[in-house]
Structure formats: structure tokens, C-alpha cells
């Protein structure tokens, strides 16, 4: 069975009672903290259980492995992430193309500031579920672009959104790997890349 199969990444059981939901929420908070501090590869189930002040056996009652914890975290974050893009779509129309490109950068930095484990979770291989989540975000970015440029048709907007996603992923990885004093320069490079790509495409 492949590592990306549902049986590998799905939670062992979904708690129905409030106490169980609290335990899962505690494990996910601990996992986010450990993954942010150590990175995904170095994080372990033992470290997550210890950070949650619980036993490894209790953690395994809910999650079969680290991949399933990462999957649950990304799923938990999705509603909040989607909201950032919906807000930007509402704000996009009056912006210049250059300002919109900069806002695309700022929004992604706001997202990783709110959910810092996301930078480390970029290391995690995709699954069917994360591919669907990525596609949802692509459609939200396309909606931002069409909200800004009303004559932009949906198919080219989706292609442009794919490029924005790919560029953003690479630069966010670089941002996450950079020393604190280098991050502002990476942000400026990030903005320059998206400005250079989007301004000619959106034709103010």
C-alpha cells in the first residue's frame, strides 16, 4: 500500500465526545508547535506526545503516524486560509496590478504567520486530499485575479493562478530556510517576481 493512501494518512478514529475532541485538538496544537520548532522531518510522534503532556499510546489512538498528523493539521488550517483569499478577492478591484502582486505576497506571509507550521509542512509529500486543497486555493487565487481584471477569462486566470502557486511555493521554502535577517530581502525578491509576472498579464 502506498504512503499516500487514505489508510496511511487518515486519522485512526474521529472522536465523537467533547473530551476526545479536546484531546485531538491538544495533539494538533502540540504537533504544530513541534513541527514549527523542529521541521517536519525531525519531528517525531514521541515529541508530539511529550509536548501535549500525554502518552504516545494516546496519540496513536487517534493518529497512526506522523503523516496523518500533518494531514489533519493542513485540513484544520484550510478554512482559515481560504478566508484570506476571499477577503483579498473583495479588495482586489481598485488595486493596481503592482499593488495586487504585492498583496498576494503579503497575504501569504500573513497566512504563514498565523499558521507557522505551514512552512515546515511544505516538506510533506502530497496526498489526494492535499491535492484537492491545493486546487481549492488555486481557484481562490484565480477568483482574486478575475475580481481585479474583470475581462480576464477563467481559463487563463486558472493558469496564472497555477504559476502564482508554484512561484509562491518555491519562494516560501526559501523564506522558511532563510536567517531572520535575510527574510526581508527574500520578501522583496518575492514581490519582484510576482510583479514582473502579473503586471504585463493584468494590463492595468
C-alpha positions in Angstrom: 0.0 0.0 0.0 1.4 3.4 -0.9 2.3 6.1 1.6 -0.3 8.4 0.1 -3.2 6.0 0.6 -6.1 7.0 2.7 -5.4 4.3 5.2 -2.0 5.7 5.9 -2.9 9.4 6.3 -6.4 9.2 7.7 -6.9 9.5 11.5 -7.4 6.2 13.3 -10.7 7.4 14.7 -12.7 10.6 14.8 -13.7 11.4 18.4 -17.4 12.0 18.9 -17.3 13.2 22.5 -16.2 16.6 23.7 -13.4 15.1 25.8 -12.0 13.2 22.8 -12.2 16.3 20.5 -10.3 18.3 23.2 -7.6 15.6 23.2 -7.2 15.7 19.4 -7.1 19.5 19.4 -4.4 19.3 22.0 -2.4 16.9 20.0 -2.7 19.1 16.9 -1.6 22.2 18.8 1.4 20.2 20.1 2.1 18.9 16.6 2.1 22.4 15.1 4.5 23.6 17.8 6.9 20.7 17.4 6.8 20.8 13.6 7.4 24.6 13.7 10.3 24.2 16.0 12.0 21.1 14.6 10.7 20.9 11.0 8.6 18.0 9.6 11.4 15.5 9.1 12.9 15.8 12.6 9.6 15.9 14.3 8.5 12.6 15.9 5.4 11.2 17.3 7.1 10.9 20.7 8.0 14.6 20.7 4.4 15.5 19.8 3.0 13.3 22.6 5.5 14.8 25.1 4.7 18.4 24.0 1.0 17.5 24.5 1.8 16.2 28.0 0.3 12.9 27.0 1.4 9.3 26.3 2.5 8.0 22.9 -0.2 5.4 23.2 -2.9 8.0 23.5 -1.6 9.8 20.4 -1.6 6.6 18.4 -5.2 6.0 19.4 -6.1 8.9 17.1 -3.3 9.1 14.5 -1.4 6.1 13.0 1.7 8.1 12.0 3.2 11.5 11.5 1.8 11.8 8.0 -1.7 11.5 9.3 -1.0 14.3 11.9 0.3 16.5 9.2 -2.7 15.8 7.0 -5.0 16.7 9.9 -3.2 19.9 10.5 -3.4 21.0 6.9 -7.1 20.2 6.9 -7.7 22.1 10.1 -6.0 25.2 8.6 -7.9 25.2 5.3 -11.0 27.1 6.3 -8.9 30.0 7.7 -6.5 30.0 4.7 -9.5 30.1 2.3 -10.9 33.1 4.1 -7.7 35.2 3.5 -8.2 34.7 -0.3 -11.9 35.5 -0.2 -11.1 38.8 1.6 -8.4 39.7 -0.9 -10.9 39.0 -3.8 -13.3 41.5 -2.2 -10.4 44.1 -2.1 -8.8 43.4 -5.5 -10.8 45.6 -7.9 -9.4 49.0 -7.0 -5.8 47.9 -6.7 -3.2 48.5 -9.4 -1.7 45.3 -10.8 1.6 46.1 -8.9 -0.3 46.6 -5.7 -2.2 43.4 -6.2 1.0 41.4 -6.8 2.4 42.8 -3.5 -0.8 42.0 -1.7 -0.5 38.4 -2.9 2.8 38.2 -1.2 1.6 39.9 2.0 -1.4 37.6 2.3 0.7 34.5 2.1 3.1 35.9 4.7 0.0 36.7 6.9 -1.1 33.1 6.5 2.2 31.6 7.5 2.5 34.0 10.4 -0.9 32.7 11.7 -0.1 29.1 10.8 3.7 28.9 11.1 3.8 25.1 10.8 2.7 25.5 7.2 6.3 26.4 6.1 7.5 23.0 7.5 4.5 21.2 6.1 5.7 22.2 2.6 8.2 19.3 3.1 5.3 16.7 3.3 4.6 14.8 0.1 1.2 15.5 -1.4 -1.8 13.2 -0.9 -5.2 13.1 -2.7 -6.6 15.3 0.0 -3.8 17.9 -0.2 -4.0 18.0 -4.0 -7.7 18.8 -3.6 -6.8 21.5 -1.1 -4.2 23.0 -3.4 -6.8 23.0 -6.2 -9.2 24.9 -4.0 -6.6 27.5 -3.3 -5.8 27.8 -7.0 -9.4 28.6 -7.7 -9.4 31.2 -5.0 -6.3 32.9 -6.4 -8.0 32.8 -9.9 -11.0 34.5 -8.3 -8.7 37.2 -6.9 -7.3 37.8 -10.4 -10.7 37.9 -12.1 -12.0 40.3 -9.4 -9.2 42.6 -10.2 -9.3 42.3 -14.0 -13.0 41.8 -15.0 -12.2 41.0 -18.6 -9.9 38.1 -17.6 -11.4 34.8 -18.7 -11.5 31.9 -16.2 -9.1 29.5 -18.1 -6.2 32.0 -18.3 -6.9 33.1 -14.7 -6.5 29.5 -13.5 -3.3 29.1 -15.5 -1.9 32.3 -14.0 -3.0 31.1 -10.5 -1.1 27.9 -11.1 2.1 29.9 -11.8 1.5 32.1 -8.7 1.2 28.9 -6.6 4.4 27.4 -8.0 6.4 30.6 -7.6 5.0 31.1 -4.1 5.8 27.6 -3.0 9.5 28.0 -4.1 9.9 31.4 -2.5 8.1 30.4 0.7 10.5 27.4 1.0 13.4 29.9 0.6 11.8 32.3 3.1 11.4 29.4 5.6 15.1 28.4 5.2 16.5 31.9 5.4 18.0 33.5 8.5 15.8 36.2 10.2 18.0 39.0 8.9 17.6 37.7 5.3 13.9 37.3 5.3 13.1 41.0 4.4 15.3 40.6 1.3 13.6 37.4 0.3 10.2 39.1 0.6 11.3 41.9 -1.7 12.5 39.2 -4.2 9.2 37.5 -3.9 7.4 40.8 -4.7 9.7 41.5 -7.7 9.0 38.1 -9.2 5.2 38.4 -8.9 5.2 42.0 -10.1 7.3 41.1 -13.1 4.9 38.2 -14.0 1.5 39.7 -13.2 1.7 43.4 -14.3 2.1 42.6 -18.0 -0.6 39.9 -17.7 -3.2 42.0 -16.0 -2.5 45.2 -18.0 -3.6 47.9 -15.7 
